[in-house]
């Protein structure tokens, strides 16, 4: 029965009935992470014992999904360096990896369903007794507008869905922290922001110091070059004068010859 419900939900997603999740933008890993209080990732456990493949889907194993989602969780949450450890337990429940279809007629979308549980390491208990179920749809882009089955390999589809899953899990944890203060709430977030600003100010100061040092080095090098050129000019001038003096001493003046008158 549960597997049937998952199949029904996945089929609905593939028909585009949950496109709100398709707007997820997971390409923010180069930016500072959204504040998450005192969170630091402890165990990252991903399993897939109840994995269900949806209709018109490529095949992917439990091991492949576990490895893909685990890598995406590590990539996103290892950036947090809070003072307390929290664990994430994730179960991959169902998926669709779009197969090549007929453009504009049958263009299936890739989708994923996961259940997530967060654990407080110090307290030794779950933060949510009932697993949070999150539904993920691939991000709409130029390469997926028609169908990712036509433009992407299975591995790329899985990577994109896993990264979107990690982003949506982050969004959920951020909401729970603000609503239920799971990781210290708003006050802990303020402390994180202050630390981020201080760290950025340090980075900026070091960058400015490096630029100033480089400019000073360049100025010193320019000064040394000018001094060398001036010294060379002095040496050249002295050498020319000395050569002229030597040349003058070599000039022999013949004595005047007085011719005697003819007798």
Secondary structure, DSSP 8 states (H G I E B T S, - for coil): -HHHHHHHHHHHHHTTTTGGGGG-----TTS-----TTEEEEEEEEE-TT-EE-TTB----HHHHHHHHHHHHHHHHTT---SEEEEEEEEEEEEE-B----TTTS----EEEEEEEEEETTTTEES-SS-EEEEEE----TTTSS-HHHH--HHHHHHHHHHHHHHHHHHHHHHHHHHH-TTSHHHHHHHHHHHHHHHHHHHHHHHHHHHHHHHHHHHHHHHHHHHHHHHHHHHHHHHHHHHHHHHHHT-------------
